[in-house]
Amino acid sequence: MVRLFLYPMPHTVFTFSISEVSKAQILLARLWESDLSGCEEDHPTYKVYCEKANADSIAQLLHKNEVLFDTKEIEEENWNAKWEASFEPVVIENFVAVRAHFHPSNTRVEHEIVVTPKMSFGTGHHATTRQMIAQMQTLDFAHKSIWDFGTGTGVLAILAEKLGAEKILATDLDDWSIDNATDNVKQNDCQHIIIRQQENTEETEGYFDIILANINKPVLLSEMKNLSERLSANGQLLLSGILFHDEEDIVQSAENNDFQLTHKSREGDWLCMLFTKN
């Protein structure tokens, strides 16, 4: 699996091998939290990319985990062409197909989403996004207000509109995610999605029936209180980006903020968790 969402600038690539899949996924999650720019997964070999300025922190994390690695400096490259060569459509049962504009249409699913991820996360290839999409099939979005916190490509916001949501706020910190989500929203002819760049949840106003957050543990823990304050009574909070061994921490934080766990799924080492506000 290839996840290359990089700036068009020089990068450092680290190559290493890990035989145990769960160990590799845990390490990759930690690397993403340390300003990783992209990765290529071909188990047991992994390549991770970062901007040159972040190479020391990535190297330190690999050393800390006793992982042997090789490094290579790479100059500017046509990352979009590399992505197009590797990107394959993602089909989740007969519910959703996520494809690029150059793939043929899939008429066998209920909903089709066309994305060009560029430098943003959220194509359906990763277990976290797949689980979020699968769980969204079980929720009632009709006439609801939705907040997609950390929208990335905008794929979850787009699906929310296709499922009947009337008001959708899609927010992200990164410039490239905002630009990418804006392009994808237009490409899918969405009419009810507002895209906004913001640093944190404190900048968000109003209340929502459903909040979607596919991010990572540190952000979820730091923002749990604000997410609770922005959710309507009996509203639903759908989370992913969570490793299975972090479940207890997430549940404890959620319960401390008036949430009750109502469902969870697991794919590999990754969890998707649905909470209802008390």
Order of alpha helices (4+ residues) and beta strands (2+ residues): beta-beta-alpha-beta-beta-alpha-beta-alpha-beta-beta-beta-alpha-beta-alpha-beta-alpha-beta-beta-alpha-beta-alpha-beta-beta
